[in-house]
Amino acid sequence: MLHHIDFFPEELKNNDNKSVLSEVPFIHPSCKIKDSKLGAYTALGPNTSISESVFDDYSYTAGNVSIVWSTIGKYCSIANGTRINPGNHPQWRVTQHHSTYRRKRYGFDEADDSEFFQWRKDHHCVIGHDTWLGTRVIVMPGVKIGIGAVIGAGAVVTKDIGDYEVAVGVPARVIKKRFSEDQIKRLLASEWWNWERNVLEERFNDLLNLDVFLEKYSF
């Protein structure tokens, strides 16, 4: 016998997929946030952690996402299991174990290695507006991903990816661009991601058709 289940647990009737987003970020109760800035109409799925980062307007995580020392643009779609700027280790030392920089925890010093942590922070990641990072993507420290880019599921991004490029694989390599060079140039010039809410609502349907959009809003 098959049992049809509408929702389990019952509170999922009003979960983040059903609720209407607003200028106040939606943050799932299981998320962890440290010293970060979240934009309007953003949504953080279950078990997302963000530390010392910026997460701009309309962007969302599907869940189980880790973001550290990064700037995430507007309208970014970040799939389940993605990690942006994972921890790096001091490979140049005799031992790369974290006891060499988390020294207090191991009783080797009264202070941790502040220079090493600053080195990590200096390798900041930048994710451009309207990017799509597929399931379990890893973006390595210091990498920049351009506006409108697509990163395929499971990719490990070790080098910068340009605007509107599609990259897949381990390590990630660019396989194509979403649009022609002329179309990309015109899209970038439009800066539609900076439209105010009232303008966005007025022009929203034009975002659904590339030719119509370019005819109306690019020069």
N, C-alpha and C positions, 0 to 999 in steps of 0.2 A: 504494500500500500504506500502511495506517495502522499506526502503531506505538503500542502502549499503554505508557505510562511511569508506573510507580507513584510514584516519587519521584526528583527531581533537584534538587540533588545528593543523594547517598545519605543524608547526615546529616539531611535533612529528615524522615526517619522519626521522629525524636525532637525535632521542633521545638516551639515554644511552644504550638502548637495541640493538641499531643498530651500534653505534660507536665502533671503535676498541680501546681497552684500551692500555695504554702505561706506561712508567715509571713515568709519571706525573699523580697523582690521578685524577679520574673523580669525581667531586663534583657537585651535583645538586644545582642550584641557591637558592633553598629554605632551604638548610642545614645551620646549625649553628655550628661553631667550635670554641673552646676556648683552647688555650695552649695545643695542642695535636700534635702527630706525625703520619703521614700517609705514608704507604709504597707504593712501585711501583705496578702498575696494580690493584690498589684498586678502588672501586666504591661506592659512597655514594648515595643511592636513595633519593627521595623527603622527605623533612621534617625530615631528620636525624640530631640529635644533638650529638656532642661529646665534652666532657669537660675533660681536664687534663688526657688524656688517650693516649695509643699507639694502632694503628690500622695497623697491619703488612701486608706484601706483599700479593696480590691477594685476599684479603678478600673483602667482599661486604655486603652492607645492601640493602634490598629490598625497604625500605622506612618506615617512621614513627617510627624510632628506636631511643632510647635514651641510650647513653653510658656515664657513669660518673666514674672517678677514676678506670679505668680498663686497663688491657693489653689484647689485642685481638691478637691471633696468626696469622699465615699465612694460607691462603686458607680457611678461615672461611666463612660460608654461614649463614647469619642472616636474617631471614624472617621478614615480615611486622609486625609492632606493638610490637616488642620485646623491653624489657627494661632491661638494665644491670646496677646493682647497684643503685636501686632507693633510694630516700632520706629516711634517718632514723630519728626518733624522740627520745628525751630524756625521755623514759618511766619511769625513776627512779625519775623524778621531780614531784612536786605537779601537775603542768600542763605541758603537753608535747607540747603545742602550740609553733609555731616557733617564737613568740614574745620573748621567753626566750633566744633565741640565735641570732635572727635578731633584736637586741635591738634598734639599731639606727633608724630603719624604724618606730618603734612604739614610739620613743621618751623616752625610758626607760634608755638609756645610750648613751654616746658619742662614744662607740665602740661596735662591735658585739662580740659574745662569740667565740674567736679564738680557745680555747681548744676544744669546741664541734665540730667545723668544722674540726679540726685536727683528732679528733676521727673518724669522717666520712671517711676522707681520708685514715686513717690507715686500714680501712676495705676494702682493695683493692680487686677487682675481677680479676681473671685470666682465660681466655678462651684459651684452647690449640689449636694447629694447626689442621686444617682440621675438625673442629667441625661444626655441623649443628644445629642451633637453630630454631625451628619451629615457626609458627605464634603465636604472643602474648605470647611468653615465658617471664617469669620474673626470673632474676637471682639475688638473694638477696645479700646484702653486705657481702663481705669477702669470697664468694664461689669460689672454683676452679673447673673448668671443664676440664677433661683430653683430650689428643690428640685423634682425630678421634671419639669423642663422638657424640651422637645424642640425642637431647632433643625434645620430642614430643610437638606438638602445645598445647598452653594453660597451659603448666606446670609451676609450681612455684618451683624453685630450691633453697632449703634451706640448703642443705648439699653438700659436694664435690661429684663429679661424676668422676669415674676413666676413664682411657684410653679405648677407643673403647666400652664404655658402652652405652646402650640405656636406657633412663629414661623417664617416662611419669607420668602425674598425679599431683595432688595437695594434699600434697607436693609431689614433684617428687620422684619416686622410680625406681630403676634399675630393668628392666624386662629381660634383656639378654645382651650378648656381641656380637658384630658384627662378630668376628672371634674367632678361638680357641686361647688358651693361647700361644701356640707355634707360630702361625701366628702373633699374636700381638707382641710378643717379637721380632720377626724378622723384622716386619714393623717399630717398634720403633728404632731398631738398624740401619735401613737403613737411617733414617733421610732424606728421599727424599725431604721434604719440604724446605731443605736448598740447594738444587741443584741450581747452577747458571743457568741463562736463556738459554745459549747455550746447556748445558747438558739437561735441561728440554725439549727443542725442539727436541733434538736428541732421547730422550728416552720416549717421550710423550705417544706413543701408548702402551708402556708397562704398563702404569698406568691404562689401561683399563682392564687388566687381572691379577687377584691376583696371580694365579699359575705361570704365566710367570714372573711376577715381582719378586716373592720370589725366583724363581730359578736363576734369573740373578743377583739380587742385595742384597740378604740377606745371612748371614753366620751363 
